[in-house]
Amino acid sequence: MHDFIKSHKNDGLILMTFGNELIQKSKVEGSGLAEYFDDIIFTEEKPKSEVIEKLISELPNNEKIVFIDDKAEELKRTKETSPNVICVRMKREEGRYTKEETPKGCYNIKSLKEIDKII
């Protein structure tokens, strides 16, 4: 993961994480990844799709937005509300979301090493 993030550090990366803000901040700080992101958004009340919609409204029209998540439902909502967003599902071998079907119009990857082929 670090290689991907390091190689895209100057691309305007934004990390969005859902859950209790104190816990999520602790995870981000512990990971050492915060320095690679232009912004970090913590949300525990609004769905990620709503946060992405707000971000889109604040960005230039030609800005490419790639949303990576492991939850099919988050990707589906995002694709429905923001069809121009490139939605990518991190489909892990194991985990609680592995049996969910990837929404139409979204890509599947098993590793961030695969993302450059999509974007």
Z-matrix of the N, CA and C atoms (Angstrom, degrees):
N
C 1 1.436
C 2 1.526 1 110.74
N 3 1.313 2 117.16 1 -40.95
C 4 1.459 3 119.80 2 -178.78
C 5 1.526 4 112.18 3 -57.81
N 6 1.335 5 118.48 4 -39.99
C 7 1.461 6 121.35 5 -179.62
C 8 1.528 7 111.08 6 -60.15
N 9 1.321 8 116.65 7 -45.00
C 10 1.463 9 121.14 8 178.37
C 11 1.521 10 110.31 9 -59.93
N 12 1.306 11 116.34 10 -49.99
C 13 1.462 12 120.52 11 -176.54
C 14 1.521 13 111.02 12 -65.71
N 15 1.309 14 116.64 13 -41.35
C 16 1.469 15 119.61 14 178.01
C 17 1.524 16 111.01 15 -61.89
N 18 1.320 17 117.21 16 -41.26
C 19 1.462 18 120.20 17 -177.35
C 20 1.531 19 112.72 18 -71.15
N 21 1.323 20 117.43 19 -18.44
C 22 1.471 21 121.46 20 -179.41
C 23 1.524 22 112.57 21 -113.87
N 24 1.316 23 116.50 22 15.10
C 25 1.464 24 121.22 23 -176.28
C 26 1.526 25 112.67 24 -54.53
N 27 1.307 26 118.50 25 -36.51
C 28 1.464 27 121.84 26 -177.35
C 29 1.529 28 113.30 27 -91.91
N 30 1.313 29 117.35 28 13.11
C 31 1.461 30 121.64 29 -178.08
C 32 1.528 31 113.69 30 -96.17
N 33 1.325 32 116.61 31 9.58
C 34 1.469 33 119.11 32 179.33
C 35 1.516 34 112.63 33 76.40
N 36 1.301 35 117.18 34 46.07
C 37 1.464 36 120.99 35 -178.27
C 38 1.527 37 111.58 36 -70.49
N 39 1.317 38 114.83 37 137.19
C 40 1.461 39 121.55 38 174.75
C 41 1.523 40 107.12 39 -124.86
N 42 1.297 41 115.87 40 128.59
C 43 1.462 42 121.31 41 176.52
C 44 1.516 43 107.62 42 -99.13
N 45 1.342 44 115.78 43 126.86
C 46 1.453 45 120.81 44 175.26
C 47 1.516 46 107.54 45 -119.96
N 48 1.314 47 115.55 46 130.29
C 49 1.446 48 119.15 47 -179.19
C 50 1.522 49 109.31 48 -133.20
N 51 1.313 50 115.74 49 141.28
C 52 1.458 51 122.23 50 -175.05
C 53 1.522 52 109.02 51 -107.79
N 54 1.313 53 116.41 52 131.63
C 55 1.453 54 121.55 53 177.18
C 56 1.509 55 110.88 54 140.50
N 57 1.297 56 115.61 55 -176.49
C 58 1.456 57 121.92 56 179.58
C 59 1.522 58 110.13 57 -54.34
N 60 1.323 59 116.74 58 123.39
C 61 1.466 60 121.16 59 -172.62
C 62 1.527 61 112.93 60 -59.75
N 63 1.316 62 118.13 61 -42.17
C 64 1.466 63 120.19 62 -179.48
C 65 1.530 64 111.46 63 -62.92
N 66 1.317 65 116.06 64 -42.83
C 67 1.467 66 120.32 65 179.43
C 68 1.524 67 110.42 66 -67.22
N 69 1.347 68 116.45 67 -44.52
C 70 1.457 69 120.28 68 -178.75
C 71 1.529 70 111.18 69 -65.46
N 72 1.327 71 117.61 70 -40.09
C 73 1.472 72 120.46 71 177.33
C 74 1.522 73 110.34 72 -60.36
N 75 1.315 74 115.72 73 -42.28
C 76 1.461 75 120.29 74 179.27
C 77 1.531 76 110.89 75 -61.76
N 78 1.330 77 116.67 76 -41.90
C 79 1.467 78 121.12 77 178.57
C 80 1.531 79 111.49 78 -63.52
N 81 1.341 80 115.79 79 -45.25
C 82 1.466 81 120.25 80 -178.72
C 83 1.528 82 110.24 81 -64.66
N 84 1.321 83 116.69 82 -46.17
C 85 1.463 84 120.03 83 179.46
C 86 1.528 85 111.27 84 -62.68
N 87 1.325 86 116.18 85 -40.52
C 88 1.461 87 120.67 86 179.68
C 89 1.518 88 113.50 87 -67.47
N 90 1.324 89 116.66 88 -26.23
C 91 1.464 90 120.75 89 -178.18
C 92 1.526 91 112.78 90 -76.89
N 93 1.329 92 116.52 91 -22.35
C 94 1.460 93 120.29 92 -176.73
C 95 1.521 94 113.60 93 76.90
N 96 1.321 95 117.97 94 11.62
C 97 1.460 96 121.74 95 -176.04
C 98 1.520 97 114.46 96 -91.04
N 99 1.312 98 118.03 97 -15.42
C 100 1.464 99 121.49 98 -173.49
C 101 1.528 100 112.70 99 -54.13
N 102 1.317 101 117.24 100 -35.88
C 103 1.469 102 120.42 101 -176.59
C 104 1.528 103 113.56 102 -65.79
N 105 1.318 104 117.81 103 -16.23
C 106 1.461 105 121.30 104 -177.28
C 107 1.538 106 113.43 105 -91.17
N 108 1.321 107 117.18 106 -5.28
C 109 1.456 108 121.05 107 -175.07
C 110 1.526 109 110.96 108 -110.48
N 111 1.336 110 115.28 109 141.38
C 112 1.458 111 120.79 110 176.07
C 113 1.526 112 110.85 111 -72.48
N 114 1.309 113 115.95 112 -30.19
C 115 1.460 114 120.78 113 -179.15
C 116 1.527 115 108.56 114 -152.38
N 117 1.316 116 115.58 115 151.13
C 118 1.466 117 121.46 116 175.49
C 119 1.521 118 106.64 117 -128.55
N 120 1.320 119 115.74 118 124.93
C 121 1.456 120 121.67 119 -178.10
C 122 1.521 121 108.56 120 -112.55
N 123 1.317 122 115.06 121 126.24
C 124 1.461 123 121.03 122 176.46
C 125 1.520 124 107.09 123 -108.51
N 126 1.311 125 116.99 124 127.89
C 127 1.459 126 121.01 125 179.16
C 128 1.517 127 109.23 126 -137.17
N 129 1.303 128 115.33 127 135.85
C 130 1.462 129 118.03 128 175.39
C 131 1.524 130 112.00 129 -132.12
N 132 1.329 131 115.84 130 -5.80
C 133 1.451 132 118.85 131 -179.47
C 134 1.526 133 112.67 132 -110.73
N 135 1.311 134 116.73 133 -42.20
C 136 1.463 135 120.83 134 -178.19
C 137 1.525 136 109.91 135 -90.72
N 138 1.333 137 116.76 136 142.91
C 139 1.473 138 118.80 137 172.94
C 140 1.534 139 109.48 138 -63.08
N 141 1.306 140 116.46 139 152.09
C 142 1.465 141 121.04 140 -179.59
C 143 1.521 142 111.16 141 -57.63
N 144 1.336 143 117.13 142 -34.44
C 145 1.466 144 120.14 143 -178.76
C 146 1.530 145 111.34 144 -60.89
N 147 1.318 146 117.77 145 -36.40
C 148 1.467 147 121.02 146 178.15
C 149 1.527 148 111.26 147 -69.02
N 150 1.311 149 116.21 148 -38.75
C 151 1.461 150 120.57 149 178.39
C 152 1.530 151 109.67 150 -65.88
N 153 1.329 152 116.59 151 -40.32
C 154 1.468 153 120.88 152 178.63
C 155 1.533 154 110.46 153 -64.42
N 156 1.321 155 117.10 154 -41.52
C 157 1.466 156 120.39 155 177.26
C 158 1.525 157 111.01 156 -57.51
N 159 1.317 158 116.82 157 -43.85
C 160 1.469 159 121.39 158 179.01
C 161 1.530 160 110.09 159 -64.04
N 162 1.329 161 116.79 160 -43.26
C 163 1.472 162 120.69 161 178.04
C 164 1.526 163 111.21 162 -58.90
N 165 1.319 164 115.97 163 -44.58
C 166 1.467 165 120.91 164 -179.41
C 167 1.525 166 110.70 165 -58.48
N 168 1.318 167 116.29 166 -40.99
C 169 1.463 168 120.04 167 -178.68
C 170 1.530 169 112.30 168 -65.78
N 171 1.333 170 116.86 169 -20.30
C 172 1.462 171 121.37 170 -177.93
C 173 1.533 172 112.87 171 -97.83
N 174 1.321 173 117.78 172 -6.54
C 175 1.463 174 121.99 173 -176.20
C 176 1.531 175 111.22 174 -103.02
N 177 1.334 176 116.82 175 157.77
C 178 1.471 177 119.28 176 174.17
C 179 1.539 178 110.37 177 -59.70
N 180 1.327 179 116.10 178 152.12
C 181 1.467 180 121.08 179 -176.01
C 182 1.522 181 114.50 180 -58.86
N 183 1.312 182 118.02 181 -31.43
C 184 1.464 183 120.02 182 -175.40
C 185 1.530 184 112.93 183 -92.09
N 186 1.307 185 118.03 184 8.46
C 187 1.459 186 121.92 185 -177.82
C 188 1.531 187 110.21 186 -70.17
N 189 1.320 188 116.11 187 128.36
C 190 1.463 189 120.63 188 177.76
C 191 1.529 190 108.66 189 -82.81
N 192 1.317 191 115.45 190 129.34
C 193 1.465 192 120.42 191 179.55
C 194 1.515 193 108.44 192 -120.72
N 195 1.319 194 114.87 193 125.70
C 196 1.461 195 122.02 194 177.59
C 197 1.514 196 107.20 195 -117.90
N 198 1.302 197 116.26 196 124.71
C 199 1.467 198 122.53 197 -179.42
C 200 1.516 199 108.02 198 -112.60
N 201 1.332 200 116.28 199 119.63
C 202 1.463 201 122.01 200 -179.80
C 203 1.511 202 108.23 201 -113.80
N 204 1.323 203 116.50 202 128.76
C 205 1.463 204 121.18 203 179.91
C 206 1.520 205 108.32 204 -153.89
N 207 1.322 206 116.08 205 160.98
C 208 1.464 207 119.21 206 176.62
C 209 1.521 208 111.99 207 -99.51
N 210 1.319 209 117.68 208 -8.32
C 211 1.463 210 121.67 209 -177.70
C 212 1.527 211 110.32 210 -96.63
N 213 1.303 212 115.45 211 118.30
C 214 1.461 213 121.20 212 -178.48
C 215 1.525 214 111.74 213 -60.43
N 216 1.308 215 117.50 214 -38.68
C 217 1.468 216 120.78 215 -177.78
C 218 1.529 217 111.43 216 -63.83
N 219 1.328 218 117.61 217 -39.50
C 220 1.471 219 121.12 218 177.22
C 221 1.528 220 110.25 219 -63.21
N 222 1.326 221 116.21 220 -42.27
C 223 1.463 222 120.64 221 179.64
C 224 1.531 223 110.83 222 -65.88
N 225 1.316 224 116.46 223 -41.76
C 226 1.466 225 120.84 224 -179.79
C 227 1.528 226 110.68 225 -61.67
N 228 1.332 227 116.86 226 -47.65
C 229 1.477 228 120.37 227 179.14
C 230 1.520 229 110.93 228 -61.62
N 231 1.317 230 116.29 229 -41.11
C 232 1.469 231 119.88 230 -179.41
C 233 1.517 232 110.72 231 -65.32
N 234 1.320 233 117.24 232 -43.84
C 235 1.467 234 121.13 233 -179.64
C 236 1.530 235 110.55 234 -64.10
N 237 1.325 236 116.85 235 -36.71
C 238 1.468 237 120.87 236 179.85
C 239 1.526 238 111.71 237 -69.30
N 240 1.327 239 117.34 238 -40.84
C 241 1.461 240 120.36 239 -176.20
C 242 1.524 241 113.00 240 -87.84
N 243 1.331 242 116.56 241 -24.78
C 244 1.466 243 121.22 242 -177.38
C 245 1.532 244 109.19 243 -138.76
N 246 1.328 245 117.65 244 75.18
C 247 1.464 246 121.17 245 -172.23
C 248 1.529 247 115.49 246 -61.24
N 249 1.322 248 118.85 247 -20.52
C 250 1.459 249 120.52 248 -179.67
C 251 1.526 250 113.67 249 -83.52
N 252 1.312 251 116.64 250 -7.66
C 253 1.458 252 120.39 251 177.51
C 254 1.522 253 108.60 252 -73.96
N 255 1.318 254 116.42 253 134.03
C 256 1.463 255 121.24 254 175.53
C 257 1.524 256 106.88 255 -80.95
N 258 1.314 257 116.05 256 112.59
C 259 1.468 258 121.47 257 -177.08
C 260 1.525 259 109.80 258 -100.56
N 261 1.315 260 115.22 259 129.02
C 262 1.458 261 121.43 260 -176.56
C 263 1.522 262 108.61 261 -129.45
N 264 1.299 263 115.20 262 127.53
C 265 1.461 264 120.14 263 178.70
C 266 1.510 265 110.60 264 -97.78
N 267 1.315 266 114.99 265 124.54
C 268 1.458 267 121.85 266 172.70
C 269 1.522 268 105.70 267 -83.08
N 270 1.316 269 115.36 268 99.14
C 271 1.465 270 120.40 269 -175.50
C 272 1.523 271 108.74 270 -100.12
N 273 1.293 272 114.36 271 98.62
C 274 1.457 273 121.38 272 -177.10
C 275 1.522 274 110.78 273 -79.88
N 276 1.327 275 115.74 274 158.69
C 277 1.470 276 121.30 275 178.35
C 278 1.527 277 110.81 276 -63.22
N 279 1.341 278 115.22 277 -38.67
C 280 1.460 279 120.65 278 -178.29
C 281 1.515 280 108.76 279 -128.50
N 282 1.306 281 115.78 280 158.69
C 283 1.459 282 119.92 281 177.54
C 284 1.508 283 110.54 282 139.28
N 285 1.312 284 114.52 283 169.72
C 286 1.469 285 117.93 284 -174.15
C 287 1.523 286 113.67 285 -76.90
N 288 1.327 287 118.56 286 -11.69
C 289 1.471 288 120.50 287 -178.16
C 290 1.530 289 113.60 288 -108.77
N 291 1.313 290 117.96 289 7.65
C 292 1.470 291 120.78 290 -173.93
C 293 1.522 292 113.73 291 -65.61
N 294 1.312 293 118.19 292 -27.88
C 295 1.466 294 120.27 293 -176.10
C 296 1.528 295 112.75 294 -86.89
N 297 1.314 296 117.15 295 -8.45
C 298 1.459 297 120.05 296 178.05
C 299 1.524 298 110.06 297 -69.46
N 300 1.316 299 115.51 298 144.40
C 301 1.466 300 120.25 299 178.52
C 302 1.528 301 109.88 300 -82.27
N 303 1.314 302 116.17 301 135.08
C 304 1.459 303 121.06 302 179.16
C 305 1.531 304 109.24 303 -68.88
N 306 1.326 305 117.18 304 130.49
C 307 1.468 306 120.04 305 -178.61
C 308 1.528 307 112.56 306 -62.54
N 309 1.323 308 114.69 307 152.01
C 310 1.464 309 121.80 308 177.49
C 311 1.528 310 109.49 309 -59.56
N 312 1.322 311 116.12 310 137.15
C 313 1.446 312 121.78 311 178.71
C 314 1.522 313 114.35 312 86.68
N 315 1.329 314 116.71 313 2.54
C 316 1.463 315 121.30 314 179.57
C 317 1.522 316 109.74 315 -109.94
N 318 1.297 317 115.93 316 150.73
C 319 1.465 318 122.54 317 178.47
C 320 1.523 319 110.31 318 -94.68
N 321 1.335 320 115.83 319 155.62
C 322 1.465 321 122.48 320 173.64
C 323 1.520 322 109.54 321 -112.35
N 324 1.330 323 115.39 322 136.26
C 325 1.456 324 120.23 323 170.68
C 326 1.529 325 108.20 324 -137.18
N 327 1.314 326 115.88 325 157.67
C 328 1.461 327 120.77 326 176.15
C 329 1.519 328 110.89 327 -107.29
N 330 1.327 329 116.35 328 -15.04
C 331 1.450 330 122.29 329 -177.41
C 332 1.524 331 109.25 330 -150.62
N 333 1.319 332 116.90 331 149.31
C 334 1.462 333 120.02 332 177.39
C 335 1.514 334 112.36 333 -64.52
N 336 1.324 335 117.42 334 -15.06
C 337 1.464 336 120.77 335 176.67
C 338 1.525 337 110.81 336 -63.21
N 339 1.318 338 117.44 337 -23.00
C 340 1.466 339 122.85 338 -178.01
C 341 1.519 340 113.22 339 -83.89
N 342 1.320 341 118.51 340 -14.39
C 343 1.453 342 121.30 341 -171.54
C 344 1.525 343 113.92 342 -65.46
N 345 1.312 344 118.00 343 -33.18
C 346 1.463 345 120.34 344 -179.03
C 347 1.517 346 112.61 345 -62.34
N 348 1.317 347 117.85 346 -25.61
C 349 1.467 348 120.90 347 176.69
C 350 1.532 349 111.07 348 -69.37
N 351 1.316 350 116.25 349 -25.42
C 352 1.466 351 121.80 350 -177.29
C 353 1.522 352 111.56 351 -90.07
N 354 1.314 353 116.20 352 -42.90
C 355 1.466 354 118.71 353 -175.10
C 356 1.510 355 110.44 354 -92.62
